[in-house]
Amino acid sequence: MASYSKSGKRWRVAVAVQGVRDTKTFSTKAEAMVWAVERESEIRSGATQHPAARKTLDEAFERYLKEVSVHKRGHRMERHRLAAIAGHVVAGKRLGDMLLADITSDVIGQWRDLRLRGTAAARFEDKVKGASVIRELNLLSHVFTSARREWGWMVKSPTTDVRRPKGSAPRDRRISADEIERICVALGFDEAPVASKSGAVAVAFLFAIETAMRAGEICGLKRSEIKGSVAHLARTKNGTKRDVPLSIRALDLLALLPPGPALFDVSSASLDALFRKAKTRCQIEDLKFHDTRHEAITRLAKKLTVLELARVVGHRNLNELQTYYNETAEELSKKLQ
């Protein structure tokens, strides 16, 4: 049965028959009623196809960005990622131009393999690792789930039966004392009050090793969020708040920063660029700023229980933290004496 609603001077009519939904707006209710009768008849007689036959992947991406992704902290990155996926070519056709009805598990499987091996046009240099493909597949799956459950554009998600590639092993890169010193020298930091962006990045680097805070959390940290020896993070990567205890060393580092509401006064992009340049200057390979988190958690694991550590670093899955507890049986026996 059709439903009608008025918005301003326009009438909106919605019909839902045999799992197929459609809507349209008219100047008058009479016109809407005539269309509803005809549309319901078309659906019942099978003279029309499922909405997926008329919607493209580009249209699904655009609606997802407007209605779903916009509410996420990482919506800008999702926009870039979806645009890249839409531009990929599978079997000679751009994915974004494909109708949802034509995107099958076979198409998604071909796209997955293309991402893993790279394209001939790029001499296979654009290949990505399994973890990247898994992230993209998860995003695609959410788009298709929204199209199926909320918009009525699909009957089944084409990602359901697609095999996920094997993910990469988690990084366990430790940072040596020598590398820490070389990075600080490259950034011009010598434990004196900070007077440059490079110095602020050096302090952020050392602060991250002390606290296990992420780069984005550090860059967004405000002076008003420091209460005594605790940093209050109102919103973190996973969308929850977290209180981070600060060591004496961490507080000493913050004291070196210039006055102002923003503690580090550097964007995530600038921090990443300056850190990369410093790393290149001191010839340190295979090091990312995010490796400070692994280094910090490994150090904290020697001081805190797994529950305490989970609260400090924001992990919800305690099993993930077991990696950082590497004490031998002999070391544990000493604690029992």
C-alpha positions in Angstrom: 0.0 0.0 0.0 1.3 3.4 -0.9 2.1 6.1 1.7 2.0 9.8 1.2 3.6 12.8 2.8 3.7 16.5 2.0 6.9 18.7 2.2 6.2 22.3 1.3 4.2 22.3 -1.9 5.3 18.8 -3.0 3.8 15.4 -2.4 6.0 12.4 -1.8 4.6 8.9 -2.4 6.3 5.7 -1.5 5.3 2.2 -2.6 6.6 -1.2 -1.4 5.5 -4.3 -3.1 7.1 -7.8 -3.1 10.3 -6.4 -1.6 10.6 -3.7 -4.2 10.5 -0.1 -2.9 10.2 3.1 -4.9 9.5 6.8 -4.3 8.6 9.9 -6.3 7.4 13.4 -5.7 4.6 15.3 -7.5 3.0 18.7 -7.4 -0.4 17.3 -6.4 -1.6 14.4 -4.3 -3.8 13.3 -7.2 -0.8 12.9 -9.5 1.0 10.9 -6.7 -2.0 8.6 -6.3 -2.2 7.9 -10.1 1.5 7.1 -10.2 1.3 4.8 -7.1 -1.5 2.7 -8.6 0.5 2.3 -11.9 3.8 1.6 -10.2 2.3 -1.0 -7.9 0.7 -2.7 -10.9 4.1 -2.7 -12.7 5.8 -4.3 -9.8 3.1 -7.0 -9.3 3.1 -7.8 -13.0 6.9 -8.1 -13.1 7.2 -5.4 -15.7 10.0 -3.8 -13.8 13.3 -4.8 -12.4 14.7 -4.5 -8.9 16.1 -1.1 -8.1 19.6 -2.5 -8.3 19.1 -2.8 -12.0 18.9 1.0 -12.3 21.4 2.1 -9.6 25.2 2.3 -10.2 28.0 1.8 -7.7 28.8 5.5 -8.0 25.3 6.3 -6.8 25.6 3.9 -3.9 28.9 5.4 -2.9 27.5 8.9 -3.1 24.5 8.1 -0.9 26.7 6.2 1.6 29.0 9.2 1.9 26.1 11.6 2.5 24.1 9.4 4.9 26.6 7.1 6.6 30.2 8.0 6.2 29.6 11.7 7.1 29.0 10.6 10.7 32.4 8.9 11.0 35.7 10.6 12.1 37.4 9.1 9.1 34.9 10.2 6.5 37.4 12.1 4.5 39.6 9.1 4.1 36.6 7.0 3.2 35.7 9.5 0.5 39.2 9.1 -1.0 39.1 5.3 -0.7 35.7 5.0 -2.3 36.7 7.3 -5.1 39.7 5.1 -5.8 37.7 1.9 -5.7 35.1 3.4 -8.1 37.9 4.2 -10.5 39.3 0.7 -10.7 38.7 -1.1 -13.9 37.6 -4.8 -13.9 37.0 -6.7 -17.1 37.4 -3.5 -19.1 34.8 -1.5 -17.2 35.1 1.1 -14.5 33.6 -0.2 -11.3 31.7 3.0 -10.5 29.9 2.8 -13.8 28.6 -0.7 -13.2 25.0 -1.3 -12.1 24.6 -2.9 -8.7 22.8 -5.8 -10.3 25.9 -6.5 -12.4 28.3 -6.5 -9.5 28.6 -10.1 -8.5 30.9 -12.0 -6.2 32.9 -12.9 -9.3 33.4 -9.2 -10.1 34.5 -8.5 -6.5 36.8 -11.5 -6.6 38.4 -10.2 -9.8 38.8 -6.8 -8.2 40.4 -8.4 -5.1 43.0 -10.3 -7.2 43.7 -7.1 -9.2 44.5 -5.2 -6.0 46.8 -8.0 -4.7 48.8 -8.4 -7.9 48.7 -4.8 -9.3 47.7 -3.8 -12.8 49.7 -4.3 -16.0 49.2 -0.6 -16.9 51.1 0.3 -13.8 53.6 -2.5 -14.4 52.1 -4.2 -11.3 53.7 -1.5 -9.0 50.3 -0.5 -7.6 49.7 -3.8 -5.8 48.7 -3.6 -2.1 49.0 -6.0 0.8 46.2 -8.2 2.1 45.5 -6.0 5.0 44.7 -3.1 2.7 42.3 -5.3 0.6 40.6 -6.5 3.7 40.0 -2.9 4.8 38.6 -2.0 1.4 36.4 -5.2 1.3 35.0 -4.3 4.8 34.1 -0.8 3.5 32.5 -2.2 0.4 30.6 -4.7 2.5 29.2 -1.9 4.7 28.1 0.0 1.6 26.3 -3.0 0.1 24.7 -3.8 3.5 23.3 -0.2 3.7 22.0 -0.6 0.1 20.3 -3.9 1.0 18.9 -3.2 4.5 18.1 0.5 4.4 17.7 1.6 0.8 16.2 -1.6 -0.7 18.6 -1.4 -3.6 19.9 -4.9 -3.3 18.8 -8.4 -2.4 22.2 -9.7 -1.4 25.7 -8.2 -0.8 28.2 -9.5 -3.5 30.9 -9.4 -0.9 29.3 -12.1 1.3 30.9 -15.1 -0.6 34.2 -13.4 -1.4 37.2 -14.9 0.2 39.2 -12.5 2.2 43.0 -12.5 1.6 45.4 -13.3 4.4 46.2 -10.3 6.5 49.7 -9.1 7.1 51.4 -10.0 10.3 51.1 -7.2 12.9 54.1 -4.9 13.1 56.3 -5.5 16.1 59.0 -2.9 15.3 60.9 -1.9 18.4 62.7 1.5 18.6 66.2 1.4 19.9 67.7 4.1 22.2 70.2 5.0 19.4 67.4 5.5 16.9 65.5 7.7 19.4 68.6 9.9 19.9 69.3 10.2 16.1 65.7 11.2 15.4 65.8 13.9 18.1 69.1 15.2 16.7 67.7 15.3 13.2 64.7 17.3 14.5 67.0 19.7 16.3 65.7 18.8 19.8 68.1 18.9 22.8 65.8 18.8 25.8 65.4 22.6 25.7 62.1 24.6 25.4 60.6 24.1 22.0 60.8 27.0 19.5 60.0 25.2 16.2 57.7 22.8 14.5 60.5 20.2 14.3 61.1 20.5 18.0 57.4 20.0 18.6 57.5 16.8 16.5 60.5 15.5 18.5 58.6 16.1 21.7 55.5 14.4 20.2 57.7 11.4 19.3 59.1 11.1 22.8 55.7 11.7 24.3 54.1 8.9 22.2 56.7 6.5 23.5 55.8 7.4 27.0 52.0 7.3 26.6 51.2 5.0 23.7 48.9 7.8 22.3 48.3 7.9 18.6 49.6 10.7 16.4 46.1 12.1 15.8 45.4 12.0 19.6 48.7 13.8 20.3 48.2 16.5 17.6 44.7 17.2 18.9 45.6 17.4 22.5 44.7 20.7 24.2 46.2 22.2 27.3 42.8 22.2 29.0 42.6 18.4 28.6 45.6 17.9 31.0 44.3 17.5 34.5 47.2 17.0 36.9 49.0 13.9 35.7 46.2 12.7 33.4 45.4 13.5 29.8 41.6 13.3 29.1 40.9 12.3 25.5 37.3 13.2 24.8 37.2 11.2 21.6 39.6 8.7 20.3 40.0 6.6 17.1 37.4 4.1 18.1 35.0 6.9 19.1 35.2 6.5 22.9 36.8 8.7 25.5 39.9 7.7 27.4 42.0 8.9 30.3 45.8 8.5 29.9 48.0 8.6 33.0 51.1 10.6 32.4 54.5 9.7 33.7 56.9 12.3 35.2 58.8 12.1 31.9 55.7 12.8 29.9 54.8 15.9 32.1 58.4 17.1 31.7 58.1 16.9 27.9 54.8 18.9 27.9 56.5 21.6 30.0 58.9 22.2 27.1 56.1 23.2 24.7 55.3 26.9 24.2 52.2 28.4 25.8 48.9 28.2 24.0 45.6 26.3 24.0 46.9 23.6 21.5 49.8 21.8 23.2 51.8 20.6 20.1 50.3 23.1 17.6 51.1 20.8 14.7 48.8 18.9 12.3 48.9 15.2 11.8 50.0 15.8 8.2 52.9 18.1 9.2 54.0 15.7 11.9 54.1 12.9 9.5 56.0 14.9 6.9 58.6 16.3 9.3 59.1 12.9 10.9 59.7 11.2 7.5 62.3 13.8 6.6 64.1 13.4 9.9 64.1 9.6 9.5 65.6 10.0 6.0 68.3 12.4 7.2 69.5 10.0 9.9 69.2 7.0 7.6 66.7 4.9 9.7 64.8 2.4 7.6 61.4 0.7 8.2 60.3 3.0 11.0 56.9 4.7 11.2 55.7 7.2 13.8 52.9 4.7 14.7 55.7 2.3 15.8 55.9 4.4 18.9 52.6 2.9 20.0 54.0 -0.7 19.9 57.2 0.5 21.7 55.2 2.2 24.4 52.8 -0.7 25.0 55.7 -3.1 25.2 57.3 -0.9 27.9 54.0 -0.4 29.8 53.3 -4.1 29.8 56.3 -4.5 32.1 54.6 -2.2 34.6 50.9 -2.8 34.3 48.5 -5.7 34.3 46.6 -6.6 31.2 43.4 -4.9 32.4 45.3 -1.8 33.4 47.1 -1.7 30.1 43.8 -2.1 28.2 42.4 0.9 30.0 45.5 3.0 29.3 45.8 2.3 25.6 42.2 1.8 24.7 42.2 -1.8 23.5 38.9 -3.6 23.8 40.2 -7.0 22.9 42.4 -8.2 25.7 43.8 -11.1 23.6 45.5 -8.4 21.4 47.5 -7.3 24.4 48.9 -10.7 25.2 51.5 -10.1 22.5 53.2 -7.5 24.7 53.6 -9.8 27.7 56.8 -11.7 26.9 58.2 -12.6 30.4 59.8 -16.0 30.7 58.7 -18.6 33.2 61.8 -17.9 35.2 60.9 -14.2 35.4 57.3 -14.9 36.4 58.5 -17.4 39.1 60.5 -14.5 40.8 57.3 -12.6 41.3 55.9 -15.6 43.2 58.7 -15.7 45.7 
